[in-house]
Amino acid sequence: MEFLTETVKVFVEKTVGYTIAAVGRQMGYLIRYKKNVDNLNNKVDDLKGARDSVQRKVQAASYNVEEIEANVQRWQTRVQGIIAEVQEFVEKEGQAMLKCFNLKARYQIGKKAHKMGLAVKELKDEADTFHTVGHRVPIEGGTTISTKGYEDFKSRKSIFDGVMKALKDDNILAIGVCGMGGLGKTMLVEKVATQAMKVKLFERIVTVVVSYTPNLKQIQKDIAKELKLKLRTLIFKKHICYVSDDIWNKIDLDALGISLGENRKGSKLLLTSRFRDVLEKDMDAEKIFHVEVLSNKEAKFLFVKIVGDFAETLNFQSTMVEVVKECAGLPIAITTVANTLKNQRNLNVWKDALQQLKRGNPTQIKGMHEKIFGGFGLLKDSCLLLEGNGSGTFKMHDVIRDVAIHIADKEKKMLTIRSSDDSEKSKFSELPQRLECPRLNFIILGDKENSLQIPNHIFEGAKNLKVLVLMRPSLPLPSSLSLLQNLQTLALLECESEDLALIGELKNLKALVLVDSKIKQLPIGIRQLTHLQLLDLRRCTKLEAIPSNVLSNLKNLEEIHMNQSFNQWQVGGEITERSNARVSELDHLLHLTTLCIHIPNLNILPNALLFDKLVRYEILIGPDWDWDSNSRVEFEISRTLKIDLDRSFQDDDGIKILLKGCEYLTLALGKGIKNILYEVEKEGFPRLKHLYVQNSVDIQYIIDSIWFQCVAFPILELLSLVNMINLEKICHNQLAMGSFHNLRKLEIRKCDNLIFVFSSTLLRCFSQLQEIEIDDCK
């Protein structure tokens, strides 16, 4: 018995000891939360020191053309990641939450800081094991600088001078030159490099071509040869200019042996790219110069210099001017055409070349499309598309358009229409009874003025169609539509037909677009389209019925657009054949990322998990909301929410998720809600850019810091307050630093009880404010 008692005693003591230790550890997170954060910062400082030490070893190895060990590179990546993670934790979570007297928040901070500190220490200790960081690799290859053909145009002179000035500035390490392909960026920087050597800005110029698919090892070899293999002495050289030409994506400079760190103070990096974003964001260029097309005068001078003075004689001059105009200021287009015509004294040859340029078919102009337009698939990012005159629009450079048309003609995969004249010639009064086009993939059929009369058998000979767009199709739809079993995209625009049952037979359909159609009921057969990813019902204003279980059966849907369309969701009751869809059917769509709908009833919202995975949305909740006539959905969908709220929403996790993540928010607040922050969203609307509050009865303050002491509206750009009859102030008491930091515009209308906008003590929070509109306030 004594033995048993003693055993129990020992067991109890140890159990209690472990429990007390565990509880003590947890309490320690709470009590020492600030000390844990300070310790974490100290450990990160130690890790940064280790990182810099390893980086110096890596740089030395790179200069010596050594290949860096994989475990060292992985360590550097992990270090970079954890330092960024700690910085984000300290700046965003730590500072914001430390301002709140919240025991749970302090406990979480202390615990997370402690665990991150252990991970940081482990990485620091690992650095001590790196006795060597690289090994030697073979070296061969090389490149040279040439400035043959460079012309010192006025439009280039200012850029040349600007780059030279930047090279002399000790505070600038990386310089970028960007612009459309064919403008002469490479030649410009080569001229700069030559001049820089001439005035002895650098001891060496190292030029490498990166290209769309860079071979890092080959580039490293090129660097080595240009430096004549005297790599061990490079560590002590301080004046090297690295010219990296034709960059398409971010490149790791350290992997190439290019370093602009502390030991390379006299070195510079000169970059060229079609992409300004690559230079600015990926390569951290501190000064960027954009090269434009040549002026008319410069273009003519270059053309005549190559062709000869005879181009300005009476017989040739007018044709020459037109040819130069068609080259649109692109130096490489001008030089290519000019070199083709320089030995041609026959005016008819010139006129033929001019017609080819106008027709976008330069088949007889050697090198025209190969040299100018190799790799033009990235469009706007590659400077091949230019900004348009309005939001969401673009325009194409004339020469780019011509080559695109030429390629389309050459490959003969589509009908190409170059101008309104071609369009008129391509018109036909009626469609053929049957299209005999077995290889046809894409077709758009429409009539601008009348409904399109479509023969019943038209698609029997075009069964390989993948994309079909019908504008204003007549009644009824052709029966041959059901034969298109390879069809992936079907767009029926402004469709008058109410009977769309045929669509249910297109089992491989991935996108269904019924914009502006007169349909009243979505066919029940659509539930068979299990591959459907996009359902676009925008502006189907007569759509009143979507049969139950149709939407829930479309398991692969990724996007649903119902702007100005169906909103008659079923509320309660038994499900019958005549029942409408319930909002809860959306819960079954596990791939849904984009949703645009109107839900009139706050009490029939879908599961919160649906809202949590949405990337883009435009959601109206409440009976009286209207869709914006200039809705952003035409070009891009933001995270937009319009909602009527009363106090009951506080139990709905889905609404909380939408409020926390939205970017554009319009609120109408019911009785009983007096404070937007704390009562509506307790984390300060971290992503909100525009806030519209209207028709709210009991709101006294937008923020009352007695209840909310954290950073509020950190990136808000516009605040609009309309018809808030009891609003006294925007802010009551002091605001946390960083609140309203980005606010640029403030609109206030019909707020009769407003005492003042904000006090002088709060001016520091509104440092970016540019515009205030106050209207109809007593």
Sequence and secondary structure as in RCSB ss.txt:
>XXXX:A:sequence
MEFLTETVKVFVEKTVGYTIAAVGRQMGYLIRYKKNVDNLNNKVDDLKGARDSVQRKVQAASYNVEEIEANVQRW
QTRVQGIIAEVQEFVEKEGQAMLKCFNLKARYQIGKKAHKMGLAVKELKDEADTFHTVGHRVPIEGGTTISTKGY
EDFKSRKSIFDGVMKALKDDNILAIGVCGMGGLGKTMLVEKVATQAMKVKLFERIVTVVVSYTPNLKQIQKDIAK
ELKLKLRTLIFKKHICYVSDDIWNKIDLDALGISLGENRKGSKLLLTSRFRDVLEKDMDAEKIFHVEVLSNKEAK
FLFVKIVGDFAETLNFQSTMVEVVKECAGLPIAITTVANTLKNQRNLNVWKDALQQLKRGNPTQIKGMHEKIFGG
FGLLKDSCLLLEGNGSGTFKMHDVIRDVAIHIADKEKKMLTIRSSDDSEKSKFSELPQRLECPRLNFIILGDKEN
SLQIPNHIFEGAKNLKVLVLMRPSLPLPSSLSLLQNLQTLALLECESEDLALIGELKNLKALVLVDSKIKQLPIG
IRQLTHLQLLDLRRCTKLEAIPSNVLSNLKNLEEIHMNQSFNQWQVGGEITERSNARVSELDHLLHLTTLCIHIP
NLNILPNALLFDKLVRYEILIGPDWDWDSNSRVEFEISRTLKIDLDRSFQDDDGIKILLKGCEYLTLALGKGIKN
ILYEVEKEGFPRLKHLYVQNSVDIQYIIDSIWFQCVAFPILELLSLVNMINLEKICHNQLAMGSFHNLRKLEIRK
CDNLIFVFSSTLLRCFSQLQEIEIDDCK
>XXXX:A:secstr
 HHHHHHHHHHHHHHHHHHHHHHHHHHHHHHTHHHHHHHHHHHHHHHHHHHHHHHHHHHHHHHTTEEE HHHHHH
HHHHHHHHHHHHHIIIIIIHHHHTS  HHHHHHHHHHHHHHHHHHHHHHHHHTT S  EEE           TT 
   HHHHHHHHHHHHHHH TT  EEEEE  TTS HHHHHHHHHHHHHHTTS SEEEEEEEESS  HHHHHHHHHH
HTTT  TTGGG   EEEEEEEE S   TGGGT   SGGGTT EEEEEES HHIIIIIS  SEEEE     HHHHH
HHHHHHH GGGGSHHHHHHHHHHHHHTTT HHHHHHHHHHHTT   HHHHHHHHHHHHHT  TTSTTHHHHH SS
 TTGGGGTSEEE SSTT EEE HHHHHHHHHHHHHHT S    SHHHHHHT  SS  SS   TT  EEEEE SSS
 B   TTTTTT TT  EEEEESB SS  GGGGG TT  EEEEET   S  GGGGG TT  EEE TT   SB  GG
GGG TT  EEE TT TT  B BTTSGGG TT  EEE TTS      SS   TT B  GGGGGG TT  EEEEEE 
 GGG   HHHHHT SEEEEEESTT    TT GGGT   EEEEEEE GGGGG HHHHHHHHH SEEEEEE TT  B
HHHHTBTT  TT  EEEEES SS  EEEETTT  S   TT  EEEEES TT  EEEES   TTTTTT  EEEEES
 TT   S  GGGGGGGTT  EEEEES  
